């Protein structure tokens, strides 16, 4: 069983990788672009949330796959 220190170390290692931040930056850029193109605030949320969540998920997945190699 993993100790608490090992779990904290793994989480810290995940957040110290450049891949995660590149994925977040691309996701933020895409969401900003979508928000700037859509004039209605409700439509902005409806259009921006799914790509944002997918981008965050794929960023974490990219990082985890890179760590497992």
C-alpha positions, 0 to 999 in steps of 0.5 A: 500500500502506498504511503501518504508521502508517495501519493503526495510525491506522485501528485507533485511530480504530475504538476511539475511537468511541462506537458500538463501546462502546455495542454492547459495553455492550449485549452485556455487559448481555445476557450478564449477564442470560442468566447471571443467569437460568440456574443451571447454569454450563455452560448459561450458557456455552453460552447466553451465548457465541453472543449475545456473539460476535454482539454483538461482531461487530455492534458492529464492523460498526456502527462500520465502516459508520458510518465509511464513510459 
